[in-house]
Amino acid sequence: MTNWFPDQAILEPKVGGRMKFSFRKDENNEYRQGNTHEGIIIEFIPNKKISYTWEDSYEPDFPRTVVTWELEKIENNKTSVKLMHQGFKADEKAKQYDEYWSHFLNELVKYCEKTK
């Protein structure tokens, strides 16, 4: 996961487990405040689905949102990935996260193509 998504990941793969993703180190190789997202796993089906809350403690009015990844084997060595991030109001923050997730899904595609 850290090859294409966060720089650092903590993920306890069980309902009630913690997740913590940290992004973009600064020039001293330290994680910058405001680039860490935490949550609790609310659904976990190994190799099929994971849902977790997504919190940004550095942004006080950040809504309670839920990220869900669904995986489905579709043919020989191929997997369909469906990502949903729900709980935003129709505002600029939702648009920002659409761009954010598009970037990282493209990074996943690049990583998969490189590791074939």
N, CA, C and O atoms as a DFTB+ gen file, in Angstrom:
464 C
 N C O
     1  1       0.823      -1.196       0.000
     2  2       0.000       0.000       0.000
     3  2       0.870       1.264       0.000
     4  3       0.540       2.245      -0.666
     5  1       1.957       1.239       0.730
     6  2       2.812       2.429       0.790
     7  2       3.604       2.642      -0.498
     8  3       4.291       3.654      -0.635
     9  1       3.521       1.712      -1.437
    10  2       4.147       1.906      -2.743
    11  2       3.340       2.832      -3.645
    12  3       3.869       3.341      -4.633
    13  1       2.082       3.057      -3.327
    14  2       1.243       3.890      -4.187
    15  2       0.293       4.825      -3.445
    16  3      -0.341       5.670      -4.077
    17  1       0.178       4.701      -2.135
    18  2      -0.816       5.520      -1.428
    19  2      -0.162       6.347      -0.322
    20  3       0.452       7.363      -0.648
    21  1      -0.246       5.991       0.948
    22  2       0.379       6.852       1.957
    23  2       1.866       6.537       2.097
    24  3       2.333       5.466       1.709
    25  1       2.588       7.488       2.655
    26  2       3.998       7.242       2.958
    27  2       4.139       6.280       4.133
    28  3       5.103       5.519       4.217
    29  1       3.173       6.324       5.027
    30  2       3.187       5.450       6.198
    31  2       1.756       4.972       6.453
    32  3       0.816       5.764       6.393
    33  1       1.595       3.686       6.734
    34  2       0.254       3.141       6.969
    35  2       0.243       2.232       8.186
    36  3       1.117       1.383       8.362
    37  1      -0.762       2.432       9.017
    38  2      -1.063       1.513      10.106
    39  2      -2.474       1.030       9.831
    40  3      -3.395       1.835       9.693
    41  1      -2.647      -0.275       9.752
    42  2      -3.960      -0.823       9.429
    43  2      -4.131      -2.125      10.201
    44  3      -3.416      -3.097       9.960
    45  1      -5.077      -2.138      11.125
    46  2      -5.400      -3.338      11.893
    47  2      -6.604      -3.990      11.223
    48  3      -7.732      -3.539      11.423
    49  1      -6.389      -5.054      10.423
    50  2      -7.448      -5.620       9.575
    51  2      -8.496      -6.425      10.351
    52  3      -8.517      -7.655      10.309
    53  1      -9.367      -5.693      11.062
    54  2     -10.476      -6.311      11.801
    55  2     -11.471      -5.216      12.135
    56  3     -11.091      -4.050      12.240
    57  1     -12.730      -5.565      12.303
    58  2     -13.742      -4.591      12.708
    59  2     -13.330      -4.039      14.072
    60  3     -13.037      -4.793      15.001
    61  1     -13.316      -2.728      14.171
    62  2     -12.875      -2.064      15.394
    63  2     -11.396      -1.727      15.383
    64  3     -10.909      -1.021      16.266
    65  1     -10.677      -2.230      14.384
    66  2      -9.245      -1.947      14.269
    67  2      -9.005      -0.506      13.851
    68  3      -9.897       0.171      13.340
    69  1      -7.789      -0.058      14.080
    70  2      -7.427       1.319      13.738
    71  2      -6.813       1.383      12.353
    72  3      -6.228       0.417      11.863
    73  1      -6.960       2.545      11.735
    74  2      -6.206       2.863      10.524
    75  2      -5.638       4.254      10.714
    76  3      -6.273       5.138      11.291
    77  1      -4.429       4.423      10.215
    78  2      -3.780       5.732      10.265
    79  2      -2.869       5.827       9.053
    80  3      -1.958       5.015       8.888
    81  1      -3.112       6.811       8.213
    82  2      -2.303       7.032       7.019
    83  2      -1.644       8.404       7.135
    84  3      -2.305       9.396       7.441
    85  1      -0.347       8.448       6.889
    86  2       0.402       9.707       6.907
    87  2       0.992       9.937       5.535
    88  3       1.503       9.016       4.899
    89  1       0.913      11.185       5.082
    90  2       1.328      11.549       3.735
    91  2       2.386      12.647       3.763
    92  3       2.429      13.468       4.679
    93  1       3.229      12.641       2.751
    94  2       4.191      13.708       2.441
    95  2       5.085      14.099       3.596
    96  3       4.694      14.842       4.496
    97  1       6.259      13.593       3.544
    98  2       7.257      13.980       4.534
    99  2       7.832      15.341       4.166
   100  3       7.848      15.725       2.997
   101  1       8.301      16.064       5.171
   102  2       8.932      17.352       4.899
   103  2      10.428      17.153       4.637
   104  3      10.901      16.021       4.535
   105  1      11.165      18.258       4.529
   106  2      12.588      18.180       4.191
   107  2      13.423      17.466       5.256
   108  3      14.531      17.016       4.964
   109  1      12.912      17.353       6.482
   110  2      13.622      16.635       7.554
   111  2      13.149      15.189       7.689
   112  3      13.470      14.515       8.669
   113  1      12.382      14.711       6.697
   114  2      11.841      13.355       6.694
   115  2      10.852      13.123       7.846
   116  3      10.670      11.994       8.304
   117  1      10.226      14.195       8.298
   118  2       9.217      14.130       9.351
   119  2       7.849      14.306       8.709
   120  3       7.719      14.992       7.695
   121  1       6.837      13.693       9.291
   122  2       5.483      13.857       8.772
   123  2       4.934      15.202       9.212
   124  3       5.004      15.559      10.387
   125  1       4.385      15.945       8.256
   126  2       3.864      17.271       8.539
   127  2       2.477      17.181       9.150
   128  3       1.669      16.326       8.786
   129  1       2.222      18.078      10.081
   130  2       0.906      18.162      10.693
   131  2      -0.136      18.456       9.621
   132  3       0.106      19.265       8.725
   133  1      -1.285      17.808       9.705
   134  2      -2.347      18.049       8.748
   135  2      -2.362      17.069       7.594
   136  3      -3.263      17.119       6.757
   137  1      -1.403      16.194       7.532
   138  2      -1.356      15.206       6.460
   139  2      -1.491      13.790       7.005
   140  3      -0.964      12.835       6.433
   141  1      -2.192      13.674       8.097
   142  2      -2.458      12.373       8.700
   143  2      -3.966      12.197       8.820
   144  3      -4.680      13.097       9.263
   145  1      -4.431      11.029       8.418
   146  2      -5.854      10.712       8.508
   147  2      -5.998       9.435       9.312
   148  3      -5.254       8.473       9.118
   149  1      -6.965       9.436      10.219
   150  2      -7.176       8.295      11.092
   151  2      -8.629       7.856      11.047
   152  3      -9.512       8.606      10.627
   153  1      -8.859       6.626      11.488
   154  2     -10.218       6.137      11.546
   155  2     -10.288       4.763      12.182
   156  3      -9.286       4.209      12.635
   157  1     -11.492       4.234      12.203
   158  2     -11.785       2.912      12.766
   159  2     -12.404       2.061      11.667
   160  3     -13.265       2.526      10.920
   161  1     -11.966       0.829      11.575
   162  2     -12.515      -0.092      10.581
   163  2     -13.914      -0.519      11.032
   164  3     -14.094      -1.017      12.143
   165  1     -14.891      -0.318      10.159
   166  2     -16.279      -0.637      10.506
   167  2     -16.802      -1.853       9.750
   168  3     -17.840      -2.408      10.109
   169  1     -16.087      -2.271       8.701
   170  2     -16.456      -3.498       7.985
   171  2     -15.187      -4.074       7.376
   172  3     -14.381      -3.351       6.790
   173  1     -15.018      -5.391       7.521
   174  2     -13.828      -6.035       6.972
   175  2     -14.179      -7.438       6.507
   176  3     -14.557      -8.295       7.306
   177  1     -14.050      -7.662       5.212
   178  2     -14.218      -8.986       4.616
   179  2     -12.917      -9.240       3.849
   180  3     -12.695      -8.638       2.798
   181  1     -12.056     -10.124       4.364
   182  2     -10.735     -10.321       3.744
   183  2     -10.822     -10.529       2.229
   184  3     -11.630     -11.312       1.729
   185  1      -9.963      -9.800       1.524
   186  2      -9.835      -9.879       0.064
   187  2     -11.085      -9.448      -0.702
   188  3     -11.173      -9.678      -1.908
   189  1     -12.053      -8.827      -0.023
   190  2     -13.284      -8.406      -0.699
   191  2     -13.687      -6.977      -0.380
   192  3     -14.046      -6.220      -1.282
   193  1     -13.632      -6.594       0.902
   194  2     -14.171      -5.279       1.264
   195  2     -13.572      -4.786       2.576
   196  3     -13.370      -5.551       3.520
   197  1     -13.294      -3.480       2.603
   198  2     -12.917      -2.821       3.849
   199  2     -13.549      -1.439       3.851
   200  3     -13.498      -0.717       2.855
   201  1     -14.142      -1.080       4.980
   202  2     -14.719       0.257       5.182
   203  2     -14.165       0.803       6.485
   204  3     -14.041       0.084       7.476
   205  1     -13.832       2.094       6.467
   206  2     -13.325       2.722       7.679
   207  2     -13.739       4.185       7.712
   208  3     -13.953       4.818       6.678
   209  1     -13.844       4.703       8.933
   210  2     -14.114       6.125       9.065
   211  2     -12.853       6.875       8.658
   212  3     -11.745       6.349       8.761
   213  1     -13.032       8.104       8.196
   214  2     -11.930       8.934       7.714
   215  2     -12.032      10.267       8.442
   216  3     -12.963      11.042       8.219
   217  1     -11.071      10.520       9.306
   218  2     -11.113      11.729      10.112
   219  2      -9.867      12.570       9.868
   220  3      -8.777      12.049       9.627
   221  1     -10.054      13.862       9.935
   222  2      -8.959      14.809       9.806
   223  2      -9.003      15.696      11.044
   224  3      -9.743      16.679      11.084
   225  1      -8.205      15.344      12.057
   226  2      -8.261      16.062      13.331
   227  2      -7.718      17.485      13.231
   228  3      -7.925      18.287      14.142
   229  1      -7.029      17.809      12.140
   230  2      -6.477      19.147      11.986
   231  2      -7.440      20.089      11.275
   232  3      -7.154      21.276      11.112
   233  1      -8.566      19.560      10.859
   234  2      -9.580      20.384      10.210
   235  2     -10.867      20.259      11.027
   236  3     -11.609      19.292      10.853
   237  1     -11.143      21.211      11.907
   238  2     -12.223      21.077      12.888
   239  2     -13.613      20.846      12.305
   240  3     -14.426      20.172      12.938
   241  1     -13.917      21.378      11.125
   242  2     -15.263      21.202      10.570
   243  2     -15.321      20.073       9.542
   244  3     -16.266      20.002       8.756
   245  1     -14.320      19.190       9.541
   246  2     -14.311      18.069       8.600
   247  2     -15.469      17.127       8.927
   248  3     -15.622      16.727      10.080
   249  1     -16.284      16.767       7.936
   250  2     -17.448      15.909       8.216
   251  2     -17.023      14.482       8.540
   252  3     -15.920      14.060       8.192
   253  1     -17.911      13.737       9.212
   254  2     -17.642      12.317       9.459
   255  2     -17.888      11.596       8.143
   256  3     -19.011      11.575       7.637
   257  1     -16.841      11.009       7.595
   258  2     -16.959      10.332       6.308
   259  2     -16.528       8.879       6.454
   260  3     -15.897       8.495       7.439
   261  1     -16.881       8.086       5.457
   262  2     -16.532       6.663       5.433
   263  2     -15.947       6.337       4.068
   264  3     -16.515       6.680       3.031
   265  1     -14.796       5.667       4.091
   266  2     -14.141       5.192       2.875
   267  2     -14.388       3.695       2.764
   268  3     -14.208       2.958       3.734
   269  1     -14.801       3.243       1.580
   270  2     -15.038       1.817       1.335
   271  2     -14.297       1.396       0.074
   272  3     -14.412       2.026      -0.977
   273  1     -13.538       0.321       0.204
   274  2     -12.873      -0.314      -0.930
   275  2     -13.535      -1.669      -1.141
   276  3     -13.633      -2.461      -0.203
   277  1     -13.992      -1.947      -2.363
   278  2     -14.547      -3.255      -2.703
   279  2     -13.679      -3.862      -3.800
   280  3     -13.369      -3.206      -4.794
   281  1     -13.296      -5.108      -3.613
   282  2     -12.469      -5.829      -4.576
   283  2     -13.246      -7.015      -5.111
   284  3     -13.919      -7.723      -4.362
   285  1     -13.146      -7.223      -6.417
   286  2     -13.823      -8.358      -7.033
   287  2     -12.919      -8.947      -8.110
   288  3     -12.514      -8.249      -9.040
   289  1     -12.605     -10.232      -7.981
   290  2     -11.821     -10.910      -9.002
   291  2     -12.689     -11.021     -10.249
   292  3     -13.810     -11.526     -10.187
   293  1     -12.163     -10.540     -11.399
   294  2     -12.982     -10.544     -12.601
   295  2     -12.493     -11.527     -13.661
   296  3     -13.293     -12.008     -14.464
   297  1     -11.214     -11.831     -13.679
   298  2     -10.688     -12.840     -14.595
   299  2      -9.261     -13.153     -14.175
   300  3      -8.813     -12.722     -13.112
   301  1      -8.553     -13.893     -14.999
   302  2      -7.191     -14.319     -14.658
   303  2      -6.331     -13.153     -14.183
   304  3      -6.027     -12.234     -14.944
   305  1      -5.949     -13.206     -12.924
   306  2      -5.046     -12.214     -12.330
   307  2      -5.512     -10.776     -12.471
   308  3      -4.685      -9.864     -12.499
   309  1      -6.811     -10.553     -12.560
   310  2      -7.338      -9.196     -12.628
   311  2      -8.371      -8.999     -11.526
   312  3      -9.118      -9.911     -11.172
   313  1      -8.388      -7.785     -11.001
   314  2      -9.309      -7.441      -9.923
   315  2      -9.956      -6.100     -10.224
   316  3      -9.281      -5.154     -10.629
   317  1     -11.252      -6.023     -10.028
   318  2     -11.979      -4.765     -10.125
   319  2     -11.902      -4.097      -8.751
   320  3     -12.139      -4.737      -7.727
   321  1     -11.569      -2.808      -8.740
   322  2     -11.489      -2.038      -7.504
   323  2     -12.549      -0.946      -7.553
   324  3     -12.590      -0.138      -8.481
   325  1     -13.402      -0.936      -6.537
   326  2     -14.420       0.109      -6.425
   327  2     -14.139       0.885      -5.143
   328  3     -14.029       0.298      -4.067
   329  1     -14.026       2.196      -5.263
   330  2     -13.746       3.064      -4.127
   331  2     -14.893       4.041      -3.943
   332  3     -15.325       4.690      -4.896
   333  1     -15.382       4.144      -2.717
   334  2     -16.418       5.125      -2.391
   335  2     -15.969       5.896      -1.155
   336  3     -15.489       5.300      -0.191
   337  1     -16.122       7.196      -1.179
   338  2     -15.860       8.038      -0.009
   339  2     -17.127       8.849       0.215
   340  3     -17.418       9.788      -0.525
   341  1     -17.876       8.473       1.243
   342  2     -19.208       9.035       1.463
   343  2     -19.262       9.880       2.721
   344  3     -18.488       9.687       3.659
   345  1     -20.194      10.819       2.719
   346  2     -20.445      11.630       3.896
   347  2     -20.185      13.109       3.686
   348  3     -20.393      13.910       4.597
   349  1     -19.734      13.481       2.502
   350  2     -19.506      14.892       2.195
   351  2     -20.808      15.547       1.773
   352  3     -21.691      14.911       1.196
   353  1     -20.904      16.817       2.070
   354  2     -21.970      17.615       1.487
   355  2     -21.477      18.033       0.114
   356  3     -20.273      18.010      -0.140
   357  1     -22.368      18.408      -0.761
   358  2     -21.980      18.826      -2.118
   359  2     -21.287      20.183      -2.030
   360  3     -21.917      21.230      -2.186
   361  1     -19.986      20.145      -1.778
   362  2     -19.233      21.387      -1.665
   363  2     -17.832      21.206      -2.237
   364  3     -17.532      20.191      -2.866
   365  1     -17.001      22.178      -2.016
   366  2     -15.640      22.161      -2.547
   367  2     -14.815      21.009      -1.962
   368  3     -13.946      20.472      -2.649
   369  1     -15.071      20.622      -0.708
   370  2     -14.322      19.538      -0.073
   371  2     -14.552      18.222      -0.820
   372  3     -13.609      17.453      -1.007
   373  1     -15.779      17.951      -1.246
   374  2     -16.063      16.737      -2.007
   375  2     -15.295      16.746      -3.328
   376  3     -14.740      15.724      -3.732
   377  1     -15.263      17.882      -3.992
   378  2     -14.521      17.997      -5.252
   379  2     -13.028      17.780      -5.024
   380  3     -12.360      17.119      -5.819
   381  1     -12.508      18.344      -3.932
   382  2     -11.090      18.172      -3.595
   383  2     -10.765      16.691      -3.397
   384  3      -9.734      16.215      -3.871
   385  1     -11.632      15.968      -2.706
   386  2     -11.374      14.549      -2.473
   387  2     -11.559      13.716      -3.734
   388  3     -10.890      12.693      -3.884
   389  1     -12.437      14.113      -4.638
   390  2     -12.529      13.428      -5.930
   391  2     -11.186      13.485      -6.642
   392  3     -10.713      12.479      -7.172
   393  1     -10.577      14.658      -6.652
   394  2      -9.266      14.821      -7.291
   395  2      -8.191      14.033      -6.554
   396  3      -7.327      13.417      -7.177
   397  1      -8.247      14.056      -5.255
   398  2      -7.310      13.339      -4.390
   399  2      -7.347      11.836      -4.684
   400  3      -6.310      11.215      -4.921
   401  1      -8.554      11.262      -4.665
   402  2      -8.676       9.820      -4.904
   403  2      -8.320       9.461      -6.338
   404  3      -7.731       8.405      -6.569
   405  1      -8.656      10.296      -7.300
   406  2      -8.272      10.033      -8.698
   407  2      -6.759       9.929      -8.822
   408  3      -6.241       9.050      -9.511
   409  1      -6.061      10.826      -8.153
   410  2      -4.590      10.786      -8.180
   411  2      -4.071       9.446      -7.651
   412  3      -3.236       8.805      -8.288
   413  1      -4.567       9.028      -6.488
   414  2      -4.036       7.807      -5.890
   415  2      -4.486       6.545      -6.618
   416  3      -3.751       5.557      -6.635
   417  1      -5.666       6.552      -7.216
   418  2      -6.066       5.394      -8.023
   419  2      -5.186       5.285      -9.269
   420  3      -4.856       4.180      -9.699
   421  1      -4.808       6.414      -9.846
   422  2      -3.855       6.385     -10.961
   423  2      -2.497       5.858     -10.514
   424  3      -1.831       5.145     -11.263
   425  1      -2.086       6.203      -9.304
   426  2      -0.835       5.666      -8.758
   427  2      -0.932       4.147      -8.582
   428  3       0.047       3.437      -8.811
   429  1      -2.094       3.647      -8.181
   430  2      -2.307       2.206      -8.056
   431  2      -2.184       1.526      -9.417
   432  3      -1.555       0.474      -9.529
   433  1      -2.774       2.114     -10.441
   434  2      -2.676       1.560     -11.796
   435  2      -1.214       1.485     -12.226
   436  3      -0.762       0.457     -12.732
   437  1      -0.479       2.573     -12.025
   438  2       0.949       2.584     -12.389
   439  2       1.726       1.504     -11.638
   440  3       2.569       0.815     -12.213
   441  1       1.432       1.369     -10.349
   442  2       2.116       0.357      -9.543
   443  2       1.813      -1.043     -10.048
   444  3       2.718      -1.871     -10.150
   445  1       0.554      -1.320     -10.367
   446  2       0.165      -2.646     -10.871
   447  2       0.813      -2.940     -12.220
   448  3       1.264      -4.060     -12.457
   449  1       0.864      -1.956     -13.094
   450  2       1.491      -2.155     -14.405
   451  2       2.994      -2.411     -14.272
   452  3       3.573      -3.187     -15.033
   453  1       3.608      -1.754     -13.307
   454  2       5.049      -1.915     -13.076
   455  2       5.391      -3.278     -12.485
   456  3       6.481      -3.796     -12.727
   457  1       4.480      -3.867     -11.716
   458  2       4.773      -5.130     -11.029
   459  2       4.262      -6.353     -11.764
   460  3       4.294      -7.453     -11.211
   461  1       3.786      -6.194     -13.010
   462  2       3.285      -7.349     -13.785
   463  2       4.407      -8.314     -14.066
   464  3       4.191      -9.345     -14.704
